[in-house]
Amino acid sequence: MDYTVLIHPAEEGGYWTEVPSLPGCFSQGETIEETLGNTKEAIECHVEALREDGQKVTADDGLLIGRVNIAA
């Protein structure tokens, strides 16, 4: 399964992520690569916990992310 991951710069340095299709699924790391690796592990644990609790595992809803540029 593929999941959309939002990557944010952390105030204290490094990055943190959120997975919009899995509410409550977050991770962090010092580099983007580390953060994405940690996020993959977080998704796997989150999905496993949902299954163990008999809850529905939500698939990615096809979230699209775009940017809009405006004059400052």
CHARMM-style PDB file with segment names, atoms N, HN, CA, C and O in Angstrom:
ATOM      1  N   MET     1       0.837  -1.177   0.000  1.00  0.00      PROA
ATOM      2  CA  MET     1       0.000   0.000   0.000  1.00  0.00      PROA
ATOM      3  C   MET     1       0.882   1.241   0.000  1.00  0.00      PROA
ATOM      4  O   MET     1       1.926   1.269   0.651  1.00  0.00      PROA
ATOM      5  N   ASP     2       0.470   2.236  -0.712  1.00  0.00      PROA
ATOM      6  HN  ASP     2      -0.378   2.213  -1.242  1.00  0.00      PROA
ATOM      7  CA  ASP     2       1.169   3.516  -0.714  1.00  0.00      PROA
ATOM      8  C   ASP     2       0.385   4.513   0.124  1.00  0.00      PROA
ATOM      9  O   ASP     2      -0.846   4.529   0.092  1.00  0.00      PROA
ATOM     10  N   TYR     3       1.094   5.336   0.867  1.00  0.00      PROA
ATOM     11  HN  TYR     3       2.094   5.322   0.893  1.00  0.00      PROA
ATOM     12  CA  TYR     3       0.477   6.381   1.678  1.00  0.00      PROA
ATOM     13  C   TYR     3       1.140   7.717   1.388  1.00  0.00      PROA
ATOM     14  O   TYR     3       2.360   7.799   1.247  1.00  0.00      PROA
ATOM     15  N   THR     4       0.337   8.750   1.302  1.00  0.00      PROA
ATOM     16  HN  THR     4      -0.654   8.684   1.417  1.00  0.00      PROA
ATOM     17  CA  THR     4       0.855  10.104   1.174  1.00  0.00      PROA
ATOM     18  C   THR     4       1.397  10.534   2.532  1.00  0.00      PROA
ATOM     19  O   THR     4       0.741  10.347   3.557  1.00  0.00      PROA
ATOM     20  N   VAL     5       2.587  11.107   2.534  1.00  0.00      PROA
ATOM     21  HN  VAL     5       3.120  11.259   1.701  1.00  0.00      PROA
ATOM     22  CA  VAL     5       3.244  11.550   3.759  1.00  0.00      PROA
ATOM     23  C   VAL     5       3.553  13.035   3.622  1.00  0.00      PROA
ATOM     24  O   VAL     5       4.144  13.457   2.628  1.00  0.00      PROA
ATOM     25  N   LEU     6       3.162  13.822   4.605  1.00  0.00      PROA
ATOM     26  HN  LEU     6       2.682  13.479   5.413  1.00  0.00      PROA
ATOM     27  CA  LEU     6       3.497  15.242   4.625  1.00  0.00      PROA
ATOM     28  C   LEU     6       4.733  15.427   5.493  1.00  0.00      PROA
ATOM     29  O   LEU     6       4.768  14.974   6.637  1.00  0.00      PROA
ATOM     30  N   ILE     7       5.745  16.094   4.950  1.00  0.00      PROA
ATOM     31  HN  ILE     7       5.716  16.462   4.020  1.00  0.00      PROA
ATOM     32  CA  ILE     7       7.012  16.303   5.646  1.00  0.00      PROA
ATOM     33  C   ILE     7       7.097  17.771   6.055  1.00  0.00      PROA
ATOM     34  O   ILE     7       6.952  18.672   5.229  1.00  0.00      PROA
ATOM     35  N   HSD     8       7.337  17.990   7.346  1.00  0.00      PROA
ATOM     36  HN  HSD     8       7.455  17.258   8.017  1.00  0.00      PROA
ATOM     37  CA  HSD     8       7.433  19.346   7.886  1.00  0.00      PROA
ATOM     38  C   HSD     8       8.809  19.550   8.514  1.00  0.00      PROA
ATOM     39  O   HSD     8       9.338  18.631   9.140  1.00  0.00      PROA
ATOM     40  N   PRO     9       9.402  20.746   8.358  1.00  0.00      PROA
ATOM     41  CA  PRO     9      10.625  21.024   9.111  1.00  0.00      PROA
ATOM     42  C   PRO     9      10.271  21.188  10.588  1.00  0.00      PROA
ATOM     43  O   PRO     9       9.272  21.828  10.917  1.00  0.00      PROA
ATOM     44  N   ALA    10      11.069  20.623  11.464  1.00  0.00      PROA
ATOM     45  HN  ALA    10      11.880  20.103  11.196  1.00  0.00      PROA
ATOM     46  CA  ALA    10      10.846  20.734  12.908  1.00  0.00      PROA
ATOM     47  C   ALA    10      11.536  21.989  13.428  1.00  0.00      PROA
ATOM     48  O   ALA    10      12.619  22.345  12.961  1.00  0.00      PROA
ATOM     49  N   GLU    11      10.923  22.650  14.379  1.00  0.00      PROA
ATOM     50  HN  GLU    11      10.044  22.361  14.759  1.00  0.00      PROA
ATOM     51  CA  GLU    11      11.490  23.882  14.945  1.00  0.00      PROA
ATOM     52  C   GLU    11      12.877  23.657  15.535  1.00  0.00      PROA
ATOM     53  O   GLU    11      13.751  24.517  15.426  1.00  0.00      PROA
ATOM     54  N   GLU    12      13.076  22.498  16.162  1.00  0.00      PROA
ATOM     55  HN  GLU    12      12.366  21.799  16.251  1.00  0.00      PROA
ATOM     56  CA  GLU    12      14.353  22.211  16.816  1.00  0.00      PROA
ATOM     57  C   GLU    12      15.378  21.609  15.865  1.00  0.00      PROA
ATOM     58  O   GLU    12      16.475  21.251  16.293  1.00  0.00      PROA
ATOM     59  N   GLY    13      15.046  21.492  14.593  1.00  0.00      PROA
ATOM     60  HN  GLY    13      14.155  21.783  14.245  1.00  0.00      PROA
ATOM     61  CA  GLY    13      15.915  20.886  13.594  1.00  0.00      PROA
ATOM     62  C   GLY    13      15.364  19.544  13.167  1.00  0.00      PROA
ATOM     63  O   GLY    13      14.574  18.941  13.893  1.00  0.00      PROA
ATOM     64  N   GLY    14      15.761  19.072  12.021  1.00  0.00      PROA
ATOM     65  HN  GLY    14      16.404  19.562  11.432  1.00  0.00      PROA
ATOM     66  CA  GLY    14      15.240  17.821  11.495  1.00  0.00      PROA
ATOM     67  C   GLY    14      13.853  18.012  10.911  1.00  0.00      PROA
ATOM     68  O   GLY    14      13.470  19.118  10.529  1.00  0.00      PROA
ATOM     69  N   TYR    15      13.112  16.926  10.846  1.00  0.00      PROA
ATOM     70  HN  TYR    15      13.423  16.028  11.156  1.00  0.00      PROA
ATOM     71  CA  TYR    15      11.808  16.927  10.185  1.00  0.00      PROA
ATOM     72  C   TYR    15      10.830  16.065  10.967  1.00  0.00      PROA
ATOM     73  O   TYR    15      11.229  15.209  11.756  1.00  0.00      PROA
ATOM     74  N   TRP    16       9.541  16.305  10.735  1.00  0.00      PROA
ATOM     75  HN  TRP    16       9.217  17.001  10.094  1.00  0.00      PROA
ATOM     76  CA  TRP    16       8.510  15.425  11.272  1.00  0.00      PROA
ATOM     77  C   TRP    16       7.489  15.199  10.168  1.00  0.00      PROA
ATOM     78  O   TRP    16       7.319  16.028   9.275  1.00  0.00      PROA
ATOM     79  N   THR    17       6.814  14.056  10.249  1.00  0.00      PROA
ATOM     80  HN  THR    17       6.953  13.382  10.975  1.00  0.00      PROA
ATOM     81  CA  THR    17       5.844  13.699   9.219  1.00  0.00      PROA
ATOM     82  C   THR    17       4.486  13.383   9.826  1.00  0.00      PROA
ATOM     83  O   THR    17       4.355  13.054  11.005  1.00  0.00      PROA
ATOM     84  N   GLU    18       3.491  13.497   8.973  1.00  0.00      PROA
ATOM     85  HN  GLU    18       3.596  13.764   8.015  1.00  0.00      PROA
ATOM     86  CA  GLU    18       2.149  13.050   9.322  1.00  0.00      PROA
ATOM     87  C   GLU    18       1.605  12.288   8.122  1.00  0.00      PROA
ATOM     88  O   GLU    18       1.969  12.551   6.976  1.00  0.00      PROA
ATOM     89  N   VAL    19       0.721  11.334   8.415  1.00  0.00      PROA
ATOM     90  HN  VAL    19       0.425  11.120   9.346  1.00  0.00      PROA
ATOM     91  CA  VAL    19       0.115  10.504   7.373  1.00  0.00      PROA
ATOM     92  C   VAL    19      -1.387  10.804   7.402  1.00  0.00      PROA
ATOM     93  O   VAL    19      -2.110  10.270   8.242  1.00  0.00      PROA
ATOM     94  N   PRO    20      -1.858  11.661   6.481  1.00  0.00      PROA
ATOM     95  CA  PRO    20      -3.256  12.100   6.538  1.00  0.00      PROA
ATOM     96  C   PRO    20      -4.283  10.965   6.525  1.00  0.00      PROA
ATOM     97  O   PRO    20      -5.338  11.096   7.146  1.00  0.00      PROA
ATOM     98  N   SER    21      -4.009   9.879   5.851  1.00  0.00      PROA
ATOM     99  HN  SER    21      -3.152   9.772   5.346  1.00  0.00      PROA
ATOM    100  CA  SER    21      -4.964   8.766   5.779  1.00  0.00      PROA
ATOM    101  C   SER    21      -4.978   7.895   7.026  1.00  0.00      PROA
ATOM    102  O   SER    21      -5.858   7.050   7.188  1.00  0.00      PROA
ATOM    103  N   LEU    22      -3.995   8.100   7.915  1.00  0.00      PROA
ATOM    104  HN  LEU    22      -3.280   8.786   7.784  1.00  0.00      PROA
ATOM    105  CA  LEU    22      -3.918   7.340   9.162  1.00  0.00      PROA
ATOM    106  C   LEU    22      -3.837   8.333  10.321  1.00  0.00      PROA
ATOM    107  O   LEU    22      -2.747   8.597  10.827  1.00  0.00      PROA
ATOM    108  N   PRO    23      -4.966   8.882  10.745  1.00  0.00      PROA
ATOM    109  CA  PRO    23      -4.948   9.867  11.830  1.00  0.00      PROA
ATOM    110  C   PRO    23      -4.189   9.338  13.053  1.00  0.00      PROA
ATOM    111  O   PRO    23      -4.405   8.213  13.503  1.00  0.00      PROA
ATOM    112  N   GLY    24      -3.307  10.175  13.567  1.00  0.00      PROA
ATOM    113  HN  GLY    24      -3.132  11.089  13.201  1.00  0.00      PROA
ATOM    114  CA  GLY    24      -2.507   9.788  14.727  1.00  0.00      PROA
ATOM    115  C   GLY    24      -1.179   9.159  14.376  1.00  0.00      PROA
ATOM    116  O   GLY    24      -0.398   8.832  15.270  1.00  0.00      PROA
ATOM    117  N   CYS    25      -0.905   8.981  13.101  1.00  0.00      PROA
ATOM    118  HN  CYS    25      -1.540   9.246  12.375  1.00  0.00      PROA
ATOM    119  CA  CYS    25       0.359   8.372  12.669  1.00  0.00      PROA
ATOM    120  C   CYS    25       1.347   9.486  12.317  1.00  0.00      PROA
ATOM    121  O   CYS    25       1.181  10.193  11.323  1.00  0.00      PROA
ATOM    122  N   PHE    26       2.380   9.626  13.157  1.00  0.00      PROA
ATOM    123  HN  PHE    26       2.515   9.052  13.964  1.00  0.00      PROA
ATOM    124  CA  PHE    26       3.405  10.654  12.994  1.00  0.00      PROA
ATOM    125  C   PHE    26       4.776  10.028  13.190  1.00  0.00      PROA
ATOM    126  O   PHE    26       4.898   8.949  13.768  1.00  0.00      PROA
ATOM    127  N   SER    27       5.818  10.718  12.700  1.00  0.00      PROA
ATOM    128  HN  SER    27       5.719  11.595  12.229  1.00  0.00      PROA
ATOM    129  CA  SER    27       7.181  10.281  12.967  1.00  0.00      PROA
ATOM    130  C   SER    27       8.107  11.474  12.835  1.00  0.00      PROA
ATOM    131  O   SER    27       7.667  12.587  12.547  1.00  0.00      PROA
ATOM    132  N   GLN    28       9.400  11.235  13.049  1.00  0.00      PROA
ATOM    133  HN  GLN    28       9.758  10.330  13.283  1.00  0.00      PROA
ATOM    134  CA  GLN    28      10.383  12.312  12.956  1.00  0.00      PROA
ATOM    135  C   GLN    28      11.752  11.741  12.633  1.00  0.00      PROA
ATOM    136  O   GLN    28      11.955  10.527  12.665  1.00  0.00      PROA
ATOM    137  N   GLY    29      12.695  12.635  12.319  1.00  0.00      PROA
ATOM    138  HN  GLY    29      12.530  13.621  12.292  1.00  0.00      PROA
ATOM    139  CA  GLY    29      14.063  12.231  12.055  1.00  0.00      PROA
ATOM    140  C   GLY    29      14.937  13.443  11.808  1.00  0.00      PROA
ATOM    141  O   GLY    29      14.438  14.562  11.687  1.00  0.00      PROA
ATOM    142  N   GLU    30      16.236  13.225  11.734  1.00  0.00      PROA
ATOM    143  HN  GLU    30      16.642  12.316  11.832  1.00  0.00      PROA
ATOM    144  CA  GLU    30      17.185  14.316  11.523  1.00  0.00      PROA
ATOM    145  C   GLU    30      17.294  14.708  10.049  1.00  0.00      PROA
ATOM    146  O   GLU    30      17.462  15.886   9.733  1.00  0.00      PROA
ATOM    147  N   THR    31      17.198  13.730   9.146  1.00  0.00      PROA
ATOM    148  HN  THR    31      17.061  12.773   9.403  1.00  0.00      PROA
ATOM    149  CA  THR    31      17.254  13.992   7.708  1.00  0.00      PROA
ATOM    150  C   THR    31      15.938  13.525   7.082  1.00  0.00      PROA
ATOM    151  O   THR    31      15.168  12.790   7.700  1.00  0.00      PROA
ATOM    152  N   ILE    32      15.698  13.960   5.859  1.00  0.00      PROA
ATOM    153  HN  ILE    32      16.324  14.557   5.357  1.00  0.00      PROA
ATOM    154  CA  ILE    32      14.475  13.516   5.180  1.00  0.00      PROA
ATOM    155  C   ILE    32      14.499  12.004   5.002  1.00  0.00      PROA
ATOM    156  O   ILE    32      13.483  11.338   5.202  1.00  0.00      PROA
ATOM    157  N   GLU    33      15.652  11.460   4.626  1.00  0.00      PROA
ATOM    158  HN  GLU    33      16.477  12.001   4.464  1.00  0.00      PROA
ATOM    159  CA  GLU    33      15.758  10.017   4.426  1.00  0.00      PROA
ATOM    160  C   GLU    33      15.458   9.253   5.710  1.00  0.00      PROA
ATOM    161  O   GLU    33      14.706   8.279   5.701  1.00  0.00      PROA
ATOM    162  N   GLU    34      16.055   9.705   6.820  1.00  0.00      PROA
ATOM    163  HN  GLU    34      16.665  10.497   6.827  1.00  0.00      PROA
ATOM    164  CA  GLU    34      15.804   9.055   8.111  1.00  0.00      PROA
ATOM    165  C   GLU    34      14.334   9.197   8.502  1.00  0.00      PROA
ATOM    166  O   GLU    34      13.721   8.251   8.997  1.00  0.00      PROA
ATOM    167  N   THR    35      13.781  10.373   8.277  1.00  0.00      PROA
ATOM    168  HN  THR    35      14.279  11.142   7.875  1.00  0.00      PROA
ATOM    169  CA  THR    35      12.391  10.627   8.630  1.00  0.00      PROA
ATOM    170  C   THR    35      11.457   9.715   7.838  1.00  0.00      PROA
ATOM    171  O   THR    35      10.508   9.169   8.400  1.00  0.00      PROA
ATOM    172  N   LEU    36      11.715   9.543   6.541  1.00  0.00      PROA
ATOM    173  HN  LEU    36      12.486   9.987   6.085  1.00  0.00      PROA
ATOM    174  CA  LEU    36      10.862   8.664   5.733  1.00  0.00      PROA
ATOM    175  C   LEU    36      11.004   7.205   6.161  1.00  0.00      PROA
ATOM    176  O   LEU    36      10.020   6.467   6.167  1.00  0.00      PROA
ATOM    177  N   GLY    37      12.209   6.785   6.514  1.00  0.00      PROA
ATOM    178  HN  GLY    37      13.009   7.385   6.509  1.00  0.00      PROA
ATOM    179  CA  GLY    37      12.403   5.420   7.020  1.00  0.00      PROA
ATOM    180  C   GLY    37      11.647   5.204   8.318  1.00  0.00      PROA
ATOM    181  O   GLY    37      10.996   4.176   8.504  1.00  0.00      PROA
ATOM    182  N   ASN    38      11.735   6.180   9.216  1.00  0.00      PROA
ATOM    183  HN  ASN    38      12.264   7.015   9.065  1.00  0.00      PROA
ATOM    184  CA  ASN    38      11.006   6.089  10.481  1.00  0.00      PROA
ATOM    185  C   ASN    38       9.500   6.124  10.251  1.00  0.00      PROA
ATOM    186  O   ASN    38       8.741   5.466  10.963  1.00  0.00      PROA
ATOM    187  N   THR    39       9.074   6.893   9.256  1.00  0.00      PROA
ATOM    188  HN  THR    39       9.690   7.427   8.678  1.00  0.00      PROA
ATOM    189  CA  THR    39       7.649   6.989   8.942  1.00  0.00      PROA
ATOM    190  C   THR    39       7.132   5.660   8.399  1.00  0.00      PROA
ATOM    191  O   THR    39       6.016   5.248   8.716  1.00  0.00      PROA
ATOM    192  N   LYS    40       7.940   4.993   7.583  1.00  0.00      PROA
ATOM    193  HN  LYS    40       8.846   5.327   7.325  1.00  0.00      PROA
ATOM    194  CA  LYS    40       7.538   3.674   7.072  1.00  0.00      PROA
ATOM    195  C   LYS    40       7.304   2.719   8.234  1.00  0.00      PROA
ATOM    196  O   LYS    40       6.309   1.994   8.255  1.00  0.00      PROA
ATOM    197  N   GLU    41       8.220   2.716   9.203  1.00  0.00      PROA
ATOM    198  HN  GLU    41       9.028   3.304   9.186  1.00  0.00      PROA
ATOM    199  CA  GLU    41       8.058   1.863  10.385  1.00  0.00      PROA
ATOM    200  C   GLU    41       6.814   2.252  11.180  1.00  0.00      PROA
ATOM    201  O   GLU    41       6.091   1.386  11.672  1.00  0.00      PROA
ATOM    202  N   ALA    42       6.566   3.558  11.304  1.00  0.00      PROA
ATOM    203  HN  ALA    42       7.153   4.261  10.904  1.00  0.00      PROA
ATOM    204  CA  ALA    42       5.393   4.028  12.040  1.00  0.00      PROA
ATOM    205  C   ALA    42       4.107   3.583  11.351  1.00  0.00      PROA
ATOM    206  O   ALA    42       3.151   3.190  12.020  1.00  0.00      PROA
ATOM    207  N   ILE    43       4.074   3.642  10.021  1.00  0.00      PROA
ATOM    208  HN  ILE    43       4.851   3.961   9.478  1.00  0.00      PROA
ATOM    209  CA  ILE    43       2.894   3.199   9.270  1.00  0.00      PROA
ATOM    210  C   ILE    43       2.673   1.709   9.482  1.00  0.00      PROA
ATOM    211  O   ILE    43       1.550   1.275   9.737  1.00  0.00      PROA
ATOM    212  N   GLU    44       3.743   0.924   9.378  1.00  0.00      PROA
ATOM    213  HN  GLU    44       4.656   1.277   9.171  1.00  0.00      PROA
ATOM    214  CA  GLU    44       3.609  -0.520   9.574  1.00  0.00      PROA
ATOM    215  C   GLU    44       3.073  -0.839  10.966  1.00  0.00      PROA
ATOM    216  O   GLU    44       2.193  -1.688  11.107  1.00  0.00      PROA
ATOM    217  N   CYS    45       3.589  -0.172  11.993  1.00  0.00      PROA
ATOM    218  HN  CYS    45       4.304   0.517  11.878  1.00  0.00      PROA
ATOM    219  CA  CYS    45       3.113  -0.399  13.369  1.00  0.00      PROA
ATOM    220  C   CYS    45       1.674   0.068  13.542  1.00  0.00      PROA
ATOM    221  O   CYS    45       0.881  -0.593  14.211  1.00  0.00      PROA
ATOM    222  N   HSD    46       1.342   1.184  12.951  1.00  0.00      PROA
ATOM    223  HN  HSD    46       1.986   1.721  12.407  1.00  0.00      PROA
ATOM    224  CA  HSD    46      -0.011   1.731  13.050  1.00  0.00      PROA
ATOM    225  C   HSD    46      -1.022   0.776  12.419  1.00  0.00      PROA
ATOM    226  O   HSD    46      -2.064   0.483  13.004  1.00  0.00      PROA
ATOM    227  N   VAL    47      -0.699   0.294  11.213  1.00  0.00      PROA
ATOM    228  HN  VAL    47       0.148   0.532  10.737  1.00  0.00      PROA
ATOM    229  CA  VAL    47      -1.585  -0.629  10.505  1.00  0.00      PROA
ATOM    230  C   VAL    47      -1.728  -1.936  11.287  1.00  0.00      PROA
ATOM    231  O   VAL    47      -2.831  -2.469  11.404  1.00  0.00      PROA
ATOM    232  N   GLU    48      -0.628  -2.450  11.817  1.00  0.00      PROA
ATOM    233  HN  GLU    48       0.269  -2.017  11.722  1.00  0.00      PROA
ATOM    234  CA  GLU    48      -0.669  -3.680  12.615  1.00  0.00      PROA
ATOM    235  C   GLU    48      -1.567  -3.504  13.845  1.00  0.00      PROA
ATOM    236  O   GLU    48      -2.365  -4.382  14.173  1.00  0.00      PROA
ATOM    237  N   ALA    49      -1.424  -2.357  14.520  1.00  0.00      PROA
ATOM    238  HN  ALA    49      -0.776  -1.643  14.254  1.00  0.00      PROA
ATOM    239  CA  ALA    49      -2.246  -2.092  15.702  1.00  0.00      PROA
ATOM    240  C   ALA    49      -3.728  -1.998  15.343  1.00  0.00      PROA
ATOM    241  O   ALA    49      -4.579  -2.493  16.081  1.00  0.00      PROA
ATOM    242  N   LEU    50      -4.035  -1.365  14.215  1.00  0.00      PROA
ATOM    243  HN  LEU    50      -3.343  -0.963  13.616  1.00  0.00      PROA
ATOM    244  CA  LEU    50      -5.435  -1.286  13.771  1.00  0.00      PROA
ATOM    245  C   LEU    50      -6.000  -2.687  13.532  1.00  0.00      PROA
ATOM    246  O   LEU    50      -7.110  -3.006  13.957  1.00  0.00      PROA
ATOM    247  N   ARG    51      -5.216  -3.510  12.848  1.00  0.00      PROA
ATOM    248  HN  ARG    51      -4.314  -3.252  12.503  1.00  0.00      PROA
ATOM    249  CA  ARG    51      -5.675  -4.880  12.558  1.00  0.00      PROA
ATOM    250  C   ARG    51      -5.872  -5.681  13.840  1.00  0.00      PROA
ATOM    251  O   ARG    51      -6.862  -6.399  13.976  1.00  0.00      PROA
ATOM    252  N   GLU    52      -4.938  -5.564  14.780  1.00  0.00      PROA
ATOM    253  HN  GLU    52      -4.133  -4.981  14.670  1.00  0.00      PROA
ATOM    254  CA  GLU    52      -5.049  -6.291  16.050  1.00  0.00      PROA
ATOM    255  C   GLU    52      -6.286  -5.870  16.832  1.00  0.00      PROA
ATOM    256  O   GLU    52      -6.885  -6.675  17.545  1.00  0.00      PROA
ATOM    257  N   ASP    53      -6.665  -4.596  16.690  1.00  0.00      PROA
ATOM    258  HN  ASP    53      -6.179  -3.942  16.111  1.00  0.00      PROA
ATOM    259  CA  ASP    53      -7.853  -4.082  17.380  1.00  0.00      PROA
ATOM    260  C   ASP    53      -9.137  -4.327  16.596  1.00  0.00      PROA
ATOM    261  O   ASP    53     -10.223  -3.945  17.032  1.00  0.00      PROA
ATOM    262  N   GLY    54      -9.004  -4.969  15.434  1.00  0.00      PROA
ATOM    263  HN  GLY    54      -8.122  -5.279  15.080  1.00  0.00      PROA
ATOM    264  CA  GLY    54     -10.173  -5.260  14.614  1.00  0.00      PROA
ATOM    265  C   GLY    54     -10.749  -4.035  13.918  1.00  0.00      PROA
ATOM    266  O   GLY    54     -11.907  -4.036  13.500  1.00  0.00      PROA
ATOM    267  N   GLN    55      -9.944  -3.000  13.797  1.00  0.00      PROA
ATOM    268  HN  GLN    55      -9.004  -2.999  14.137  1.00  0.00      PROA
ATOM    269  CA  GLN    55     -10.398  -1.784  13.136  1.00  0.00      PROA
ATOM    270  C   GLN    55     -10.054  -1.810  11.653  1.00  0.00      PROA
ATOM    271  O   GLN    55      -9.151  -2.526  11.219  1.00  0.00      PROA
ATOM    272  N   LYS    56     -10.785  -1.023  10.894  1.00  0.00      PROA
ATOM    273  HN  LYS    56     -11.518  -0.441  11.246  1.00  0.00      PROA
ATOM    274  CA  LYS    56     -10.567  -0.935   9.454  1.00  0.00      PROA
ATOM    275  C   LYS    56      -9.255  -0.201   9.179  1.00  0.00      PROA
ATOM    276  O   LYS    56      -8.972   0.832   9.787  1.00  0.00      PROA
ATOM    277  N   VAL    57      -8.467  -0.741   8.265  1.00  0.00      PROA
ATOM    278  HN  VAL    57      -8.697  -1.580   7.771  1.00  0.00      PROA
ATOM    279  CA  VAL    57      -7.231  -0.086   7.834  1.00  0.00      PROA
ATOM    280  C   VAL    57      -7.590   0.805   6.648  1.00  0.00      PROA
ATOM    281  O   VAL    57      -7.995   0.330   5.587  1.00  0.00      PROA
ATOM    282  N   THR    58      -7.432   2.088   6.855  1.00  0.00      PROA
ATOM    283  HN  THR    58      -7.103   2.474   7.717  1.00  0.00      PROA
ATOM    284  CA  THR    58      -7.797   3.055   5.833  1.00  0.00      PROA
ATOM    285  C   THR    58      -6.737   3.108   4.747  1.00  0.00      PROA
ATOM    286  O   THR    58      -5.546   3.225   5.036  1.00  0.00      PROA
ATOM    287  N   ALA    59      -7.170   3.023   3.511  1.00  0.00      PROA
ATOM    288  HN  ALA    59      -8.138   2.928   3.276  1.00  0.00      PROA
ATOM    289  CA  ALA    59      -6.247   3.174   2.389  1.00  0.00      PROA
ATOM    290  C   ALA    59      -6.040   4.659   2.121  1.00  0.00      PROA
ATOM    291  O   ALA    59      -6.844   5.493   2.537  1.00  0.00      PROA
ATOM    292  N   ASP    60      -4.973   4.975   1.435  1.00  0.00      PROA
ATOM    293  HN  ASP    60      -4.320   4.297   1.097  1.00  0.00      PROA
ATOM    294  CA  ASP    60      -4.729   6.361   1.059  1.00  0.00      PROA
ATOM    295  C   ASP    60      -5.876   6.820   0.180  1.00  0.00      PROA
ATOM    296  O   ASP    60      -6.272   6.117  -0.750  1.00  0.00      PROA
ATOM    297  N   ASP    61      -6.403   7.978   0.467  1.00  0.00      PROA
ATOM    298  HN  ASP    61      -6.082   8.549   1.223  1.00  0.00      PROA
ATOM    299  CA  ASP    61      -7.575   8.457  -0.255  1.00  0.00      PROA
ATOM    300  C   ASP    61      -7.240   9.241  -1.514  1.00  0.00      PROA
ATOM    301  O   ASP    61      -8.096   9.945  -2.050  1.00  0.00      PROA
ATOM    302  N   GLY    62      -6.020   9.130  -1.985  1.00  0.00      PROA
ATOM    303  HN  GLY    62      -5.325   8.559  -1.549  1.00  0.00      PROA
ATOM    304  CA  GLY    62      -5.633   9.815  -3.210  1.00  0.00      PROA
ATOM    305  C   GLY    62      -5.405  11.301  -3.008  1.00  0.00      PROA
ATOM    306  O   GLY    62      -5.616  12.102  -3.919  1.00  0.00      PROA
ATOM    307  N   LEU    63      -4.974  11.662  -1.813  1.00  0.00      PROA
ATOM    308  HN  LEU    63      -4.802  11.012  -1.073  1.00  0.00      PROA
ATOM    309  CA  LEU    63      -4.701  13.054  -1.505  1.00  0.00      PROA
ATOM    310  C   LEU    63      -3.727  13.627  -2.520  1.00  0.00      PROA
ATOM    311  O   LEU    63      -2.694  13.024  -2.809  1.00  0.00      PROA
ATOM    312  N   LEU    64      -4.053  14.774  -3.052  1.00  0.00      PROA
ATOM    313  HN  LEU    64      -4.892  15.264  -2.818  1.00  0.00      PROA
ATOM    314  CA  LEU    64      -3.168  15.482  -3.969  1.00  0.00      PROA
ATOM    315  C   LEU    64      -2.654  16.729  -3.281  1.00  0.00      PROA
ATOM    316  O   LEU    64      -3.405  17.422  -2.594  1.00  0.00      PROA
ATOM    317  N   ILE    65      -1.383  17.013  -3.462  1.00  0.00      PROA
ATOM    318  HN  ILE    65      -0.773  16.450  -4.020  1.00  0.00      PROA
ATOM    319  CA  ILE    65      -0.772  18.169  -2.845  1.00  0.00      PROA
ATOM    320  C   ILE    65      -0.280  19.082  -3.945  1.00  0.00      PROA
ATOM    321  O   ILE    65       0.423  18.637  -4.852  1.00  0.00      PROA
ATOM    322  N   GLY    66      -0.632  20.332  -3.882  1.00  0.00      PROA
ATOM    323  HN  GLY    66      -1.203  20.694  -3.145  1.00  0.00      PROA
ATOM    324  CA  GLY    66      -0.213  21.298  -4.880  1.00  0.00      PROA
ATOM    325  C   GLY    66       0.316  22.559  -4.214  1.00  0.00      PROA
ATOM    326  O   GLY    66       0.229  22.720  -2.996  1.00  0.00      PROA
ATOM    327  N   ARG    67       0.850  23.422  -5.008  1.00  0.00      PROA
ATOM    328  HN  ARG    67       0.920  23.291  -5.997  1.00  0.00      PROA
ATOM    329  CA  ARG    67       1.356  24.696  -4.510  1.00  0.00      PROA
ATOM    330  C   ARG    67       0.747  25.811  -5.349  1.00  0.00      PROA
ATOM    331  O   ARG    67       0.522  25.646  -6.548  1.00  0.00      PROA
ATOM    332  N   VAL    68       0.488  26.927  -4.722  1.00  0.00      PROA
ATOM    333  HN  VAL    68       0.671  27.061  -3.748  1.00  0.00      PROA
ATOM    334  CA  VAL    68      -0.027  28.103  -5.393  1.00  0.00      PROA
ATOM    335  C   VAL    68       0.903  29.266  -5.034  1.00  0.00      PROA
ATOM    336  O   VAL    68       1.186  29.496  -3.858  1.00  0.00      PROA
ATOM    337  N   ASN    69       1.366  29.982  -6.029  1.00  0.00      PROA
ATOM    338  HN  ASN    69       1.136  29.795  -6.984  1.00  0.00      PROA
ATOM    339  CA  ASN    69       2.275  31.103  -5.816  1.00  0.00      PROA
ATOM    340  C   ASN    69       1.487  32.396  -5.995  1.00  0.00      PROA
ATOM    341  O   ASN    69       0.783  32.573  -6.988  1.00  0.00      PROA
ATOM    342  N   ILE    70       1.614  33.302  -5.017  1.00  0.00      PROA
ATOM    343  HN  ILE    70       2.186  33.159  -4.210  1.00  0.00      PROA
ATOM    344  CA  ILE    70       0.970  34.601  -5.141  1.00  0.00      PROA
ATOM    345  C   ILE    70       2.019  35.692  -4.996  1.00  0.00      PROA
ATOM    346  O   ILE    70       3.073  35.477  -4.398  1.00  0.00      PROA
ATOM    347  N   ALA    71       1.726  36.849  -5.540  1.00  0.00      PROA
ATOM    348  HN  ALA    71       0.869  37.024  -6.026  1.00  0.00      PROA
ATOM    349  CA  ALA    71       2.645  37.978  -5.406  1.00  0.00      PROA
ATOM    350  C   ALA    71       2.646  38.462  -3.974  1.00  0.00      PROA
ATOM    351  O   ALA    71       1.586  38.583  -3.358  1.00  0.00      PROA
ATOM    352  N   ALA    72       3.806  38.740  -3.440  1.00  0.00      PROA
ATOM    353  HN  ALA    72       4.667  38.642  -3.940  1.00  0.00      PROA
ATOM    354  CA  ALA    72       3.917  39.190  -2.051  1.00  0.00      PROA
ATOM    355  C   ALA    72       3.646  40.669  -1.916  1.00  0.00      PROA
ATOM    356  OT1 ALA    72       3.699  41.208  -0.810  1.00  0.00      PROA
TER     357      ALA     72
END
